[in-house]
């Protein structure tokens, strides 16, 4: 497979991985006789940036030698700078299907053919070594390490690519550009010096001030280039962010700034990721990149402390600035000085100067509490857009997640709670009871640890969709494993309220209540792997409500939950 290189005045060499006219028939024939892999959302982001040239100089997913060089020293085996490993993760089942084939077809979730990959190396990586080398930690508190250890396939596949079609995007099509298209847009506008601003969050007045200063410093214009692929769990969805960026754009002078979306699956790799961002922005035709405080860091990810120093990213990008062929514009934290009614860089201010700032967490809390956002912090039209995403708590969807042993009283409380909520509110209330879900949603699943996890996370997915659409849902599975409950808390909590209720009844009480005789069968060895007998129940340690059903009535337990919902603001 040959790969063409494109040259343009903005940026350096671009790799073109799309199959040319003369190759399309042969690529289509290869696709017909080759096994397929359907890509995840993250893999689709990587594939799109490979095919369009955003990941130049890569010609496909990394083979083993390149991977090992990148992990060790931020370079490909050829010596070219490349700080983040980009491989195709596959499962053991995938390995068995593709083992005897020279090519693999890469498809999206609908089955659309996107590319044909000529197989290169296939290997089982040392993920702990990769995590330590790339992210500086093996703690799964880091989102990328969690993905690497708990979600990514166990094998890596490398190989060169020939593209058939870029992944289809249906949103904001006018502001999605390939590197070639963005370079052409710069030429058309007469822009010769362009500074890129990387972001995964909404932008406010401090960001406006920072980007104005950066454009002035280089004597050029600004590209707002947000990542709209995978970002950090809990981040605001890109639809809301992009609408807010479009509103912010109105506050820049004409032809001073433009907005384009980057389909990047972020790794939150701090300094290494900053270097990666610089290479990508060079490919898109930018001459400069703003690198700010804790650029692309995961925040308080490990031990409730920052993993990277606040300006480590600036130091690493500066070290390679000559080789990068894109200049860094460093910035420190911008803060509001009420005495001057202006924003200043923190390093410009004398010690003891009174300043104001507002964290993203504090902003979200103020939005859901219905508080007024101060004018110094943001623009009214940007805040109006964010209020659609973060309505006041009384208008949010929420989930009540009941967990406990079989016979503890979950279903009884769930039914009583549903009746009381329907009495108190006009909103729809859905009950996802464990037995009902097993019959209708999870039919065919057994009771192995894996199947139980799948069942509980399916419930979490359905609940998250209900909450996302501002409904009320009550879940009542056993949910014995803390990890599954944590996944559901994160998934559902990203869209609205989440209240975990530990329905706590002693095992002997649950056994006495057992009308189905399941505990007796488990004690006799007829049923294997029964929760509480020969399979553990991991009791919650952070439940919002604990109901002691051996000591309180159903009505008392139900009113406990309702009281918590009122305290949190989800019920009037």
Residue pairs with C-beta under 8 A, 6 or more apart in sequence:
1 118
1 160
1 161
1 162
3 15
3 16
3 17
3 59
3 160
4 15
4 16
4 20
5 13
5 14
5 15
5 16
6 13
6 14
6 15
6 16
6 53
6 180
7 13
7 14
8 14
8 180
8 183
8 285
9 183
9 187
10 183
10 186
10 187
10 194
10 285
10 286
10 287
11 179
11 183
11 282
11 283
11 284
11 285
11 286
12 56
12 282
12 283
12 325
13 56
13 57
14 53
14 56
14 179
14 180
14 283
15 53
15 55
15 56
15 57
15 58
15 59
16 53
17 50
17 51
17 53
17 59
17 60
17 115
17 161
17 162
17 163
18 51
18 162
18 163
18 164
18 166
19 27
19 116
19 162
19 163
19 164
23 162
24 164
27 116
27 162
27 164
28 164
30 103
30 105
30 116
31 103
31 105
31 113
31 116
31 164
34 101
34 102
34 103
34 104
34 105
34 116
35 97
35 98
35 101
35 104
35 105
36 104
36 105
36 106
36 107
36 111
37 88
37 90
37 94
37 98
37 104
37 105
37 106
37 107
38 107
38 108
38 109
38 111
39 47
39 106
39 107
39 108
39 109
39 114
41 229
41 230
41 265
42 147
42 229
42 230
42 265
43 88
43 89
44 108
44 114
44 167
45 229
45 230
45 263
45 264
45 265
46 55
46 61
46 86
46 265
47 106
47 114
47 115
47 161
47 167
48 54
48 166
48 167
48 263
49 55
49 263
49 264
49 280
50 58
50 60
50 61
50 86
50 161
51 114
51 115
51 161
51 163
51 166
52 166
52 178
52 179
52 180
53 178
53 179
53 180
53 283
54 178
54 179
54 262
54 263
54 264
54 280
54 283
54 284
55 86
55 280
55 283
56 179
56 283
57 76
57 80
57 82
58 82
58 86
59 160
59 161
60 117
60 118
60 120
60 158
60 159
60 160
60 161
61 86
61 87
61 88
61 117
61 120
61 157
61 158
61 159
61 161
62 70
62 76
62 85
62 86
62 87
62 156
62 158
63 120
63 121
63 158
63 159
64 121
64 123
64 156
64 158
65 77
65 121
66 76
66 77
66 82
66 158
67 85
67 87
67 125
67 156
67 158
69 75
69 76
69 77
70 76
70 82
70 83
70 84
70 85
70 134
71 85
71 129
71 130
71 133
71 134
72 133
74 81
74 82
74 83
74 272
74 275
75 81
75 82
76 82
81 275
81 279
81 320
81 323
81 324
82 276
82 279
83 134
83 269
83 272
83 273
83 275
83 276
83 279
84 134
84 267
84 269
84 272
84 273
84 276
85 130
85 134
87 125
87 156
87 157
87 158
88 106
88 117
88 156
88 157
88 158
88 159
89 152
89 153
89 154
89 155
89 156
89 157
90 98
90 122
90 153
90 155
90 156
90 157
91 153
91 154
91 155
92 154
92 155
94 153
94 155
95 122
95 155
98 104
98 119
98 157
101 119
102 118
102 119
103 116
103 117
103 118
103 119
104 116
104 117
104 119
104 157
104 159
105 113
105 115
105 116
105 117
106 113
106 114
106 115
106 116
106 117
106 161
107 113
107 114
108 114
108 167
108 168
112 165
112 168
113 164
113 165
114 163
114 164
114 165
114 166
114 167
115 161
115 162
115 163
115 164
116 161
116 162
116 164
117 157
117 159
117 160
117 161
117 162
118 159
118 160
118 161
118 162
119 157
119 159
120 157
120 158
120 159
120 160
121 156
121 157
121 158
121 159
122 155
122 156
122 157
122 158
123 155
123 156
124 154
124 155
124 156
125 155
125 156
127 148
127 149
127 152
128 138
130 148
131 137
131 138
131 142
131 144
131 145
131 148
131 149
132 138
134 144
134 267
134 269
134 272
135 142
135 144
135 145
135 267
135 269
135 270
135 272
135 307
136 270
136 307
136 308
137 145
137 301
137 302
137 307
138 145
139 145
139 301
139 302
139 303
140 146
140 149
140 150
141 301
141 302
141 303
142 268
142 298
142 301
142 302
142 307
143 232
143 233
143 268
143 298
143 301
144 267
144 268
144 269
144 298
166 178
167 263
169 176
169 263
171 239
171 242
172 242
172 261
175 242
175 259
175 260
175 261
176 260
176 261
176 263
177 185
177 260
177 261
177 284
179 283
179 284
179 285
182 223
182 260
182 284
182 285
183 284
183 285
185 258
185 260
186 192
186 194
186 285
189 221
189 255
189 258
191 220
191 221
192 220
192 287
193 218
193 219
193 220
193 221
193 287
193 288
194 220
194 221
194 222
194 223
194 285
194 286
194 287
194 288
195 211
195 214
195 215
195 218
195 220
195 221
195 222
195 223
195 286
195 287
195 288
195 289
195 290
195 329
196 223
196 225
196 277
196 281
196 284
196 286
196 288
196 289
196 290
197 207
197 210
197 211
197 214
197 222
197 223
197 224
197 225
197 290
198 225
198 226
198 227
198 262
198 277
198 281
198 289
198 290
198 295
198 296
199 207
199 224
199 225
199 226
199 227
200 226
200 227
200 231
200 232
200 235
200 241
200 266
201 235
201 236
201 241
201 360
202 236
202 240
202 241
202 244
202 245
202 382
202 386
203 211
203 224
203 244
203 245
203 248
203 382
204 377
204 378
204 379
204 382
205 336
205 343
205 376
205 377
205 378
205 379
206 334
206 335
206 336
206 343
206 357
206 377
207 248
207 334
208 248
208 251
208 252
209 334
209 343
210 290
210 292
210 331
210 334
210 343
211 222
211 224
211 257
211 290
212 222
212 252
213 331
214 222
214 288
214 290
214 329
214 331
215 221
215 222
215 256
215 257
217 329
218 287
218 288
218 327
218 329
220 287
220 288
221 255
221 256
221 257
221 258
222 252
222 256
222 257
222 258
223 257
223 258
223 259
223 260
223 281
223 284
223 286
224 245
224 248
224 249
224 257
224 258
224 259
224 260
225 260
225 261
225 262
225 281
225 284
225 286
226 238
226 241
226 242
226 245
226 259
226 261
226 262
227 262
227 264
227 266
228 238
228 241
228 242
228 261
228 262
228 263
228 264
229 262
229 263
229 264
229 265
229 266
230 265
230 266
231 238
231 266
232 266
232 268
232 298
232 299
233 490
233 494
234 490
234 493
234 494
236 386
236 389
237 389
238 261
240 385
240 386
240 388
240 389
242 259
242 261
243 385
244 382
244 385
244 386
245 259
246 259
247 379
247 381
247 382
247 384
247 385
248 379
248 382
249 257
249 258
249 259
250 381
251 379
260 284
262 280
262 284
264 280
266 273
266 296
267 273
267 296
268 296
268 297
268 298
268 301
269 276
269 296
270 294
270 295
270 296
270 297
270 298
270 307
270 308
270 312
270 313
271 295
271 308
271 312
271 313
271 315
271 316
271 317
272 316
273 295
273 296
273 313
274 291
274 295
274 296
274 313
274 314
274 316
274 317
275 316
275 317
275 320
275 324
277 289
277 295
277 296
278 289
278 291
278 317
278 324
278 326
278 328
279 324
279 326
281 289
281 326
282 324
282 325
282 326
286 326
287 326
287 327
288 326
288 327
288 328
288 329
289 317
289 326
289 327
289 328
289 329
290 328
290 329
290 331
291 313
291 314
291 317
291 328
291 329
291 330
291 331
292 330
292 331
292 332
292 333
293 310
293 311
293 331
293 332
293 333
294 306
294 308
294 310
294 313
295 313
295 314
296 313
297 306
297 307
297 308
297 313
298 307
299 306
300 306
301 307
310 333
311 330
311 332
314 328
314 330
317 324
317 328
318 328
318 330
321 327
321 328
331 345
332 345
332 346
332 347
333 345
333 346
333 357
334 343
334 344
334 345
334 346
335 343
335 344
335 346
335 349
335 355
335 356
335 357
336 342
336 343
336 355
336 356
336 357
336 376
336 377
337 343
337 344
337 349
337 353
337 354
337 355
337 356
338 354
338 355
338 356
338 376
339 353
339 354
341 376
344 355
346 355
349 355
356 374
356 376
356 377
358 366
358 374
358 377
363 373
363 377
363 386
364 390
366 372
366 373
367 373
367 383
367 386
367 387
367 390
367 392
368 390
368 391
368 392
368 393
368 396
368 569
369 392
369 393
369 569
370 392
373 383
391 470
392 569
393 497
393 568
393 569
393 570
394 569
394 570
394 571
394 572
395 470
396 467
396 470
396 496
396 497
396 570
397 466
397 467
397 468
397 469
397 470
397 471
397 472
397 473
397 495
397 496
397 497
398 467
398 472
398 473
398 496
398 497
398 498
398 499
398 565
398 570
399 463
399 464
399 466
399 467
399 472
399 473
399 474
399 475
399 492
399 496
399 497
399 498
399 499
400 417
400 472
400 473
400 474
400 475
400 499
400 501
400 561
400 565
401 463
401 475
401 479
401 485
401 488
401 489
401 492
401 498
401 499
401 500
401 501
402 410
402 413
402 414
402 474
402 475
402 476
402 501
402 503
403 410
403 477
403 478
403 479
403 485
403 500
403 501
403 502
403 503
403 540
403 543
404 410
404 478
404 502
404 503
404 504
404 505
405 478
405 505
405 507
405 510
405 531
405 532
405 537
406 478
406 510
406 514
406 518
406 519
406 531
406 532
407 505
407 509
407 510
407 511
407 513
407 514
407 519
408 503
408 504
408 505
408 509
408 510
408 549
409 503
409 505
409 513
409 547
409 549
409 554
409 557
410 433
410 434
410 476
410 477
410 478
410 503
411 433
411 434
411 435
411 476
412 554
413 476
413 501
413 503
413 547
413 549
413 554
413 557
413 558
413 561
414 431
414 433
414 474
414 475
414 476
415 431
415 433
416 554
416 555
416 557
416 558
417 474
417 558
417 561
417 562
418 429
418 431
418 474
420 558
420 562
421 427
421 429
421 472
421 474
421 562
422 429
424 562
424 571
425 472
425 571
427 470
427 471
427 472
428 471
428 472
429 471
429 472
429 473
429 474
430 466
430 471
430 472
430 473
430 474
431 473
431 474
431 476
432 459
432 462
432 463
432 473
432 474
432 475
432 476
432 477
433 476
434 476
434 477
434 478
437 455
437 458
437 459
437 477
438 445
438 455
441 458
441 459
441 462
442 454
442 455
442 458
445 451
445 454
445 455
447 529
447 530
448 529
449 481
449 529
449 535
452 478
452 480
452 481
452 484
453 481
453 483
453 484
455 477
456 477
456 479
456 481
456 484
456 485
456 488
457 484
457 487
457 488
459 475
459 477
459 479
459 488
460 475
460 484
460 487
460 488
460 491
460 492
461 491
462 473
463 473
463 475
463 488
463 492
464 488
464 491
464 492
464 494
464 495
466 472
466 473
467 473
467 492
467 495
467 496
467 497
467 498
468 495
468 496
470 496
475 488
478 531
478 537
479 485
479 488
480 531
480 535
480 536
480 537
480 538
481 538
482 538
482 540
485 500
485 540
488 498
489 498
489 500
492 498
497 565
497 568
497 570
499 544
499 545
499 561
499 564
499 565
499 568
499 570
500 540
500 542
500 543
500 544
500 545
501 543
501 544
501 545
501 546
501 547
501 561
502 539
502 540
502 543
502 545
502 546
502 547
503 547
503 549
503 557
504 539
504 546
504 547
504 548
504 549
505 548
505 549
505 550
506 550
507 532
509 549
509 550
510 519
510 532
511 519
511 520
514 520
518 527
518 530
519 530
519 532
519 533
521 527
521 530
522 528
522 530
522 533
522 534
523 533
528 534
529 535
531 537
544 564
544 568
545 560
545 561
545 564
547 557
547 560
547 561
549 557
552 560
562 571
565 571
566 572
